[in-house]
Amino acid sequence: MNEFNEYVRDCFSEAGDIVIKSMMGGYLVYFKGKLIGDICGDELFLKRTSTSDRLLADSELRYPYEGSKTLMHVFDSFDDKALILELLEGMYAELPEAKKRK
């Protein structure tokens, strides 16, 4: 795990259970078991929800890798703990439950 991943984990962990898993050359970011985004290189991309669109309105929409869905490229530092909590809790409420494996 690289330094940027640890930074994201440290910033987000105050909101609750954060897991970062290696996947196909990048990393998947989970909050309380729900996939909320990707880390590709040293860049964070979050899924689009009503909450992320509202709170991260200045974020650029980009493709983190070829063939992916458009995600929000998050370029700001995460110094605002209240914003992080509101963002993650809002996204968690809006994202679907993880699919059960057979």
N, CA, C and O atoms as a GROMACS GRO file, in nm:
protein
  408
    1MET      N    1   0.086  -0.117   0.000
    1MET     CA    2   0.000   0.000   0.000
    1MET      C    3   0.091   0.123   0.000
    1MET      O    4   0.188   0.130   0.075
    2ASN      N    5   0.058   0.220  -0.085
    2ASN     CA    6   0.144   0.336  -0.096
    2ASN      C    7   0.103   0.449  -0.001
    2ASN      O    8   0.002   0.439   0.069
    3GLU      N    9   0.182   0.554   0.000
    3GLU     CA   10   0.162   0.666   0.092
    3GLU      C   11   0.028   0.737   0.066
    3GLU      O   12  -0.039   0.778   0.161
    4PHE      N   13  -0.010   0.753  -0.061
    4PHE     CA   14  -0.136   0.819  -0.091
    4PHE      C   15  -0.255   0.738  -0.039
    4PHE      O   16  -0.349   0.795   0.016
    5ASN      N   17  -0.251   0.607  -0.057
    5ASN     CA   18  -0.358   0.521  -0.006
    5ASN      C   19  -0.372   0.535   0.146
    5ASN      O   20  -0.483   0.542   0.198
    6GLU      N   21  -0.259   0.538   0.215
    6GLU     CA   22  -0.261   0.554   0.361
    6GLU      C   23  -0.320   0.690   0.398
    6GLU      O   24  -0.393   0.701   0.497
    7TYR      N   25  -0.288   0.792   0.321
    7TYR     CA   26  -0.342   0.926   0.346
    7TYR      C   27  -0.494   0.926   0.333
    7TYR      O   28  -0.565   0.979   0.418
    8VAL      N   29  -0.545   0.865   0.226
    8VAL     CA   30  -0.690   0.856   0.205
    8VAL      C   31  -0.754   0.778   0.319
    8VAL      O   32  -0.855   0.820   0.374
    9ARG      N   33  -0.695   0.664   0.354
    9ARG     CA   34  -0.749   0.582   0.463
    9ARG      C   35  -0.753   0.660   0.594
    9ARG      O   36  -0.852   0.656   0.666
   10ASP      N   37  -0.645   0.731   0.625
   10ASP     CA   38  -0.640   0.808   0.749
   10ASP      C   39  -0.746   0.917   0.751
   10ASP      O   40  -0.814   0.936   0.852
   11CYS      N   41  -0.760   0.988   0.641
   11CYS     CA   42  -0.858   1.097   0.634
   11CYS      C   43  -1.001   1.046   0.644
   11CYS      O   44  -1.084   1.104   0.714
   12PHE      N   45  -1.031   0.936   0.575
   12PHE     CA   46  -1.167   0.884   0.569
   12PHE      C   47  -1.204   0.799   0.690
   12PHE      O   48  -1.322   0.784   0.721
   13SER      N   49  -1.105   0.743   0.759
   13SER     CA   50  -1.134   0.647   0.866
   13SER      C   51  -1.208   0.709   0.984
   13SER      O   52  -1.273   0.637   1.060
   14GLU      N   53  -1.200   0.840   1.001
   14GLU     CA   54  -1.275   0.904   1.109
   14GLU      C   55  -1.426   0.891   1.087
   14GLU      O   56  -1.504   0.901   1.182
   15ALA      N   57  -1.467   0.869   0.961
   15ALA     CA   58  -1.609   0.854   0.929
   15ALA      C   59  -1.657   0.711   0.955
   15ALA      O   60  -1.777   0.688   0.967
   16GLY      N   61  -1.565   0.616   0.963
   16GLY     CA   62  -1.605   0.478   0.985
   16GLY      C   63  -1.512   0.381   0.916
   16GLY      O   64  -1.396   0.412   0.890
   17ASP      N   65  -1.564   0.264   0.887
   17ASP     CA   66  -1.488   0.151   0.833
   17ASP      C   67  -1.446   0.177   0.688
   17ASP      O   68  -1.531   0.176   0.598
   18ILE      N   69  -1.318   0.200   0.664
   18ILE     CA   70  -1.264   0.220   0.530
   18ILE      C   71  -1.173   0.103   0.497
   18ILE      O   72  -1.085   0.068   0.576
   19VAL      N   73  -1.194   0.042   0.381
   19VAL     CA   74  -1.110  -0.067   0.333
   19VAL      C   75  -1.063  -0.030   0.194
   19VAL      O   76  -1.142   0.012   0.110
   20ILE      N   77  -0.933  -0.046   0.169
   20ILE     CA   78  -0.876  -0.022   0.037
   20ILE      C   79  -0.816  -0.153  -0.011
   20ILE      O   80  -0.725  -0.208   0.051
   21LYS      N   81  -0.870  -0.204  -0.125
   21LYS     CA   82  -0.828  -0.335  -0.178
   21LYS      C   83  -0.760  -0.317  -0.313
   21LYS      O   84  -0.806  -0.240  -0.397
   22SER      N   85  -0.650  -0.389  -0.333
   22SER     CA   86  -0.580  -0.388  -0.460
   22SER      C   87  -0.666  -0.458  -0.566
   22SER      O   88  -0.723  -0.565  -0.540
   23MET      N   89  -0.675  -0.397  -0.685
   23MET     CA   90  -0.756  -0.457  -0.792
   23MET      C   91  -0.705  -0.409  -0.927
   23MET      O   92  -0.712  -0.290  -0.957
   24MET      N   93  -0.655  -0.499  -1.007
   24MET     CA   94  -0.615  -0.472  -1.146
   24MET      C   95  -0.528  -0.347  -1.163
   24MET      O   96  -0.559  -0.263  -1.247
   25GLY      N   97  -0.424  -0.335  -1.087
   25GLY     CA   98  -0.331  -0.224  -1.101
   25GLY      C   99  -0.371  -0.098  -1.027
   25GLY      O  100  -0.294  -0.002  -1.022
   26GLY      N  101  -0.490  -0.096  -0.970
   26GLY     CA  102  -0.537   0.019  -0.891
   26GLY      C  103  -0.588  -0.032  -0.759
   26GLY      O  104  -0.556  -0.142  -0.716
   27TYR      N  105  -0.669   0.050  -0.695
   27TYR     CA  106  -0.725   0.013  -0.566
   27TYR      C  107  -0.872   0.052  -0.561
   27TYR      O  108  -0.911   0.155  -0.616
   28LEU      N  109  -0.953  -0.029  -0.496
   28LEU     CA  110  -1.093   0.001  -0.475
   28LEU      C  111  -1.110   0.050  -0.331
   28LEU      O  112  -1.049  -0.004  -0.239
   29VAL      N  113  -1.194   0.152  -0.314
   29VAL     CA  114  -1.216   0.210  -0.182
   29VAL      C  115  -1.358   0.177  -0.138
   29VAL      O  116  -1.455   0.210  -0.207
   30TYR      N  117  -1.369   0.112  -0.021
   30TYR     CA  118  -1.497   0.072   0.035
   30TYR      C  119  -1.522   0.148   0.165
   30TYR      O  120  -1.431   0.167   0.245
   31PHE      N  121  -1.647   0.190   0.184
   31PHE     CA  122  -1.689   0.252   0.309
   31PHE      C  123  -1.804   0.169   0.364
   31PHE      O  124  -1.909   0.157   0.300
   32LYS      N  125  -1.784   0.112   0.482
   32LYS     CA  126  -1.884   0.024   0.545
   32LYS      C  127  -1.932  -0.084   0.449
   32LYS      O  128  -2.051  -0.118   0.447
   33GLY      N  129  -1.841  -0.139   0.370
   33GLY     CA  130  -1.873  -0.248   0.279
   33GLY      C  131  -1.924  -0.208   0.142
   33GLY      O  132  -1.941  -0.295   0.056
   34LYS      N  133  -1.948  -0.080   0.119
   34LYS     CA  134  -1.996  -0.035  -0.012
   34LYS      C  135  -1.882   0.030  -0.090
   34LYS      O  136  -1.805   0.109  -0.036
   35LEU      N  137  -1.873  -0.004  -0.218
   35LEU     CA  138  -1.772   0.055  -0.305
   35LEU      C  139  -1.806   0.201  -0.329
   35LEU      O  140  -1.912   0.234  -0.382
   36ILE      N  141  -1.713   0.291  -0.290
   36ILE     CA  142  -1.738   0.434  -0.309
   36ILE      C  143  -1.647   0.496  -0.413
   36ILE      O  144  -1.675   0.606  -0.461
   37GLY      N  145  -1.538   0.428  -0.450
   37GLY     CA  146  -1.449   0.487  -0.549
   37GLY      C  147  -1.326   0.405  -0.575
   37GLY      O  148  -1.313   0.291  -0.531
   38ASP      N  149  -1.234   0.467  -0.650
   38ASP     CA  150  -1.109   0.404  -0.692
   38ASP      C  151  -0.992   0.496  -0.660
   38ASP      O  152  -1.006   0.618  -0.654
   39ILE      N  153  -0.877   0.434  -0.640
   39ILE     CA  154  -0.751   0.508  -0.638
   39ILE      C  155  -0.669   0.454  -0.754
   39ILE      O  156  -0.640   0.335  -0.760
   40CYS      N  157  -0.633   0.542  -0.844
   40CYS     CA  158  -0.550   0.506  -0.960
   40CYS      C  159  -0.427   0.596  -0.955
   40CYS      O  160  -0.439   0.719  -0.964
   41GLY      N  161  -0.310   0.536  -0.941
   41GLY     CA  162  -0.189   0.616  -0.919
   41GLY      C  163  -0.205   0.685  -0.785
   41GLY      O  164  -0.239   0.622  -0.685
   42ASP      N  165  -0.181   0.812  -0.784
   42ASP     CA  166  -0.202   0.891  -0.662
   42ASP      C  167  -0.320   0.984  -0.680
   42ASP      O  168  -0.313   1.102  -0.643
   43GLU      N  169  -0.427   0.932  -0.738
   43GLU     CA  170  -0.547   1.010  -0.761
   43GLU      C  171  -0.669   0.936  -0.708
   43GLU      O  172  -0.681   0.814  -0.725
   44LEU      N  173  -0.759   1.010  -0.645
   44LEU     CA  174  -0.882   0.952  -0.590
   44LEU      C  175  -0.999   0.988  -0.680
   44LEU      O  176  -1.016   1.102  -0.721
   45PHE      N  177  -1.079   0.887  -0.711
   45PHE     CA  178  -1.200   0.903  -0.790
   45PHE      C  179  -1.316   0.847  -0.709
   45PHE      O  180  -1.310   0.734  -0.662
   46LEU      N  181  -1.422   0.927  -0.693
   46LEU     CA  182  -1.539   0.882  -0.618
   46LEU      C  183  -1.658   0.867  -0.710
   46LEU      O  184  -1.671   0.937  -0.810
   47LYS      N  185  -1.745   0.773  -0.674
   47LYS     CA  186  -1.869   0.753  -0.750
   47LYS      C  187  -1.956   0.878  -0.742
   47LYS      O  188  -1.950   0.954  -0.645
   48ARG      N  189  -2.036   0.896  -0.844
   48ARG     CA  190  -2.129   1.009  -0.846
   48ARG      C  191  -2.259   0.971  -0.778
   48ARG      O  192  -2.324   0.872  -0.814
   49THR      N  193  -2.296   1.051  -0.680
   49THR     CA  194  -2.426   1.041  -0.614
   49THR      C  195  -2.476   1.184  -0.599
   49THR      O  196  -2.404   1.278  -0.629
   50SER      N  197  -2.597   1.201  -0.554
   50SER     CA  198  -2.649   1.336  -0.529
   50SER      C  199  -2.560   1.410  -0.430
   50SER      O  200  -2.532   1.529  -0.448
   51THR      N  201  -2.516   1.341  -0.326
   51THR     CA  202  -2.432   1.404  -0.224
   51THR      C  203  -2.296   1.442  -0.280
   51THR      O  204  -2.250   1.554  -0.258
   52SER      N  205  -2.231   1.350  -0.351
   52SER     CA  206  -2.098   1.384  -0.404
   52SER      C  207  -2.108   1.494  -0.509
   52SER      O  208  -2.021   1.580  -0.516
   53ASP      N  209  -2.213   1.492  -0.592
   53ASP     CA  210  -2.232   1.599  -0.691
   53ASP      C  211  -2.246   1.735  -0.622
   53ASP      O  212  -2.193   1.835  -0.669
   54ARG      N  213  -2.318   1.737  -0.510
   54ARG     CA  214  -2.342   1.863  -0.438
   54ARG      C  215  -2.218   1.910  -0.364
   54ARG      O  216  -2.180   2.027  -0.374
   55LEU      N  217  -2.154   1.820  -0.289
   55LEU     CA  218  -2.042   1.860  -0.204
   55LEU      C  219  -1.911   1.875  -0.281
   55LEU      O  220  -1.821   1.947  -0.237
   56LEU      N  221  -1.900   1.807  -0.393
   56LEU     CA  222  -1.777   1.814  -0.473
   56LEU      C  223  -1.805   1.874  -0.610
   56LEU      O  224  -1.751   1.827  -0.711
   57ALA      N  225  -1.888   1.976  -0.614
   57ALA     CA  226  -1.933   2.036  -0.740
   57ALA      C  227  -1.817   2.086  -0.826
   57ALA      O  228  -1.830   2.092  -0.948
   58ASP      N  229  -1.705   2.122  -0.766
   58ASP     CA  230  -1.590   2.173  -0.841
   58ASP      C  231  -1.501   2.061  -0.895
   58ASP      O  232  -1.404   2.089  -0.967
   59SER      N  233  -1.532   1.938  -0.862
   59SER     CA  234  -1.449   1.826  -0.908
   59SER      C  235  -1.471   1.798  -1.056
   59SER      O  236  -1.580   1.815  -1.109
   60GLU      N  237  -1.365   1.757  -1.119
   60GLU     CA  238  -1.368   1.725  -1.261
   60GLU      C  239  -1.420   1.582  -1.279
   60GLU      O  240  -1.384   1.492  -1.203
   61LEU      N  241  -1.503   1.561  -1.381
   61LEU     CA  242  -1.549   1.426  -1.414
   61LEU      C  243  -1.449   1.367  -1.512
   61LEU      O  244  -1.421   1.425  -1.617
   62ARG      N  245  -1.394   1.250  -1.476
   62ARG     CA  246  -1.293   1.186  -1.559
   62ARG      C  247  -1.310   1.035  -1.556
   62ARG      O  248  -1.384   0.981  -1.474
   63TYR      N  249  -1.241   0.970  -1.648
   63TYR     CA  250  -1.234   0.825  -1.651
   63TYR      C  251  -1.102   0.784  -1.585
   63TYR      O  252  -0.995   0.818  -1.636
   64PRO      N  253  -1.106   0.713  -1.472
   64PRO     CA  254  -0.981   0.675  -1.407
   64PRO      C  255  -0.898   0.576  -1.489
   64PRO      O  256  -0.776   0.572  -1.475
   65TYR      N  257  -0.964   0.497  -1.573
   65TYR     CA  258  -0.894   0.402  -1.659
   65TYR      C  259  -0.984   0.373  -1.778
   65TYR      O  260  -1.105   0.396  -1.773
   66GLU      N  261  -0.926   0.323  -1.884
   66GLU     CA  262  -1.000   0.296  -2.006
   66GLU      C  263  -1.111   0.194  -1.981
   66GLU      O  264  -1.087   0.088  -1.922
   67GLY      N  265  -1.230   0.226  -2.025
   67GLY     CA  266  -1.344   0.137  -2.010
   67GLY      C  267  -1.423   0.158  -1.882
   67GLY      O  268  -1.522   0.089  -1.858
   68SER      N  269  -1.380   0.251  -1.798
   68SER     CA  270  -1.450   0.275  -1.671
   68SER      C  271  -1.566   0.370  -1.692
   68SER      O  272  -1.580   0.434  -1.796
   69LYS      N  273  -1.649   0.379  -1.589
   69LYS     CA  274  -1.754   0.480  -1.585
   69LYS      C  275  -1.690   0.613  -1.547
   69LYS      O  276  -1.582   0.617  -1.489
   70THR      N  277  -1.758   0.721  -1.580
   70THR     CA  278  -1.711   0.852  -1.541
   70THR      C  279  -1.723   0.865  -1.389
   70THR      O  280  -1.829   0.840  -1.332
   71LEU      N  281  -1.615   0.905  -1.325
   71LEU     CA  282  -1.613   0.924  -1.181
   71LEU      C  283  -1.566   1.066  -1.151
   71LEU      O  284  -1.512   1.134  -1.238
   72MET      N  285  -1.586   1.108  -1.028
   72MET     CA  286  -1.542   1.241  -0.986
   72MET      C  287  -1.396   1.234  -0.943
   72MET      O  288  -1.360   1.161  -0.851
   73HIS      N  289  -1.312   1.312  -1.011
   73HIS     CA  290  -1.171   1.319  -0.975
   73HIS      C  291  -1.159   1.417  -0.859
   73HIS      O  292  -1.186   1.536  -0.873
   74VAL      N  293  -1.118   1.366  -0.744
   74VAL     CA  294  -1.110   1.448  -0.624
   74VAL      C  295  -0.966   1.495  -0.609
   74VAL      O  296  -0.874   1.414  -0.594
   75PHE      N  297  -0.948   1.625  -0.613
   75PHE     CA  298  -0.813   1.680  -0.614
   75PHE      C  299  -0.780   1.762  -0.491
   75PHE      O  300  -0.666   1.805  -0.473
   76ASP      N  301  -0.878   1.785  -0.407
   76ASP     CA  302  -0.854   1.864  -0.287
   76ASP      C  303  -0.798   1.778  -0.175
   76ASP      O  304  -0.814   1.656  -0.175
   77SER      N  305  -0.731   1.842  -0.081
   77SER     CA  306  -0.690   1.769   0.039
   77SER      C  307  -0.813   1.751   0.126
   77SER      O  308  -0.916   1.815   0.104
   78PHE      N  309  -0.802   1.665   0.222
   78PHE     CA  310  -0.918   1.631   0.304
   78PHE      C  311  -0.900   1.683   0.446
   78PHE      O  312  -0.891   1.605   0.541
   79ASP      N  313  -0.894   1.814   0.458
   79ASP     CA  314  -0.874   1.875   0.589
   79ASP      C  315  -1.005   1.899   0.663
   79ASP      O  316  -1.006   1.913   0.785
   80ASP      N  317  -1.115   1.905   0.590
   80ASP     CA  318  -1.245   1.938   0.649
   80ASP      C  319  -1.315   1.808   0.692
   80ASP      O  320  -1.380   1.742   0.612
   81LYS      N  321  -1.299   1.774   0.820
   81LYS     CA  322  -1.354   1.647   0.872
   81LYS      C  323  -1.506   1.643   0.864
   81LYS      O  324  -1.564   1.537   0.839
   82ALA      N  325  -1.572   1.758   0.884
   82ALA     CA  326  -1.719   1.761   0.876
   82ALA      C  327  -1.764   1.733   0.733
   82ALA      O  328  -1.864   1.664   0.713
   83LEU      N  329  -1.692   1.785   0.634
   83LEU     CA  330  -1.725   1.759   0.493
   83LEU      C  331  -1.707   1.612   0.461
   83LEU      O  332  -1.792   1.552   0.395
   84ILE      N  333  -1.598   1.553   0.506
   84ILE     CA  334  -1.573   1.411   0.481
   84ILE      C  335  -1.686   1.326   0.540
   84ILE      O  336  -1.737   1.236   0.472
   85LEU      N  337  -1.725   1.353   0.663
   85LEU     CA  338  -1.831   1.277   0.728
   85LEU      C  339  -1.962   1.291   0.651
   85LEU      O  340  -2.029   1.192   0.624
   86GLU      N  341  -1.999   1.414   0.615
   86GLU     CA  342  -2.122   1.437   0.539
   86GLU      C  343  -2.117   1.368   0.403
   86GLU      O  344  -2.215   1.308   0.359
   87LEU      N  345  -2.002   1.376   0.337
   87LEU     CA  346  -1.985   1.314   0.205
   87LEU      C  347  -2.000   1.163   0.213
   87LEU      O  348  -2.079   1.105   0.139
   88LEU      N  349  -1.926   1.099   0.302
   88LEU     CA  350  -1.928   0.953   0.309
   88LEU      C  351  -2.061   0.899   0.358
   88LEU      O  352  -2.111   0.800   0.305
   89GLU      N  353  -2.120   0.962   0.458
   89GLU     CA  354  -2.250   0.915   0.507
   89GLU      C  355  -2.358   0.934   0.400
   89GLU      O  356  -2.443   0.847   0.384
   90GLY      N  357  -2.355   1.046   0.328
   90GLY     CA  358  -2.451   1.070   0.221
   90GLY      C  359  -2.436   0.970   0.108
   90GLY      O  360  -2.534   0.915   0.059
   91MET      N  361  -2.310   0.947   0.067
   91MET     CA  362  -2.285   0.849  -0.040
   91MET      C  363  -2.330   0.710   0.003
   91MET      O  364  -2.391   0.637  -0.076
   92TYR      N  365  -2.300   0.673   0.128
   92TYR     CA  366  -2.338   0.541   0.178
   92TYR      C  367  -2.489   0.521   0.169
   92TYR      O  368  -2.536   0.415   0.128
   93ALA      N  369  -2.565   0.622   0.206
   93ALA     CA  370  -2.711   0.612   0.202
   93ALA      C  371  -2.764   0.602   0.059
   93ALA      O  372  -2.869   0.541   0.036
   94GLU      N  373  -2.693   0.659  -0.036
   94GLU     CA  374  -2.741   0.665  -0.174
   94GLU      C  375  -2.694   0.549  -0.261
   94GLU      O  376  -2.757   0.518  -0.362
   95LEU      N  377  -2.586   0.486  -0.225
   95LEU     CA  378  -2.532   0.376  -0.307
   95LEU      C  379  -2.604   0.245  -0.274
   95LEU      O  380  -2.646   0.224  -0.160
   96PRO      N  381  -2.617   0.157  -0.374
   96PRO     CA  382  -2.686   0.029  -0.350
   96PRO      C  383  -2.605  -0.062  -0.260
   96PRO      O  384  -2.483  -0.049  -0.248
   97GLU      N  385  -2.674  -0.155  -0.198
   97GLU     CA  386  -2.606  -0.257  -0.117
   97GLU      C  387  -2.516  -0.341  -0.207
   97GLU      O  388  -2.545  -0.359  -0.326
   98ALA      N  389  -2.409  -0.392  -0.150
   98ALA     CA  390  -2.319  -0.479  -0.224
   98ALA      C  391  -2.393  -0.606  -0.264
   98ALA      O  392  -2.475  -0.658  -0.188
   99LYS      N  393  -2.365  -0.655  -0.384
   99LYS     CA  394  -2.428  -0.778  -0.430
   99LYS      C  395  -2.368  -0.896  -0.356
   99LYS      O  396  -2.247  -0.903  -0.335
  100LYS      N  397  -2.454  -0.989  -0.316
  100LYS     CA  398  -2.408  -1.109  -0.244
  100LYS      C  399  -2.346  -1.206  -0.345
  100LYS      O  400  -2.400  -1.228  -0.453
  101ARG      N  401  -2.232  -1.264  -0.306
  101ARG     CA  402  -2.168  -1.363  -0.390
  101ARG      C  403  -2.238  -1.497  -0.375
  101ARG      O  404  -2.285  -1.532  -0.267
  102LYS      N  405  -2.245  -1.570  -0.484
  102LYS     CA  406  -2.310  -1.701  -0.481
  102LYS      C  407  -2.217  -1.807  -0.433
  102LYS      O  408  -2.255  -1.924  -0.425
   0.00000   0.00000   0.00000
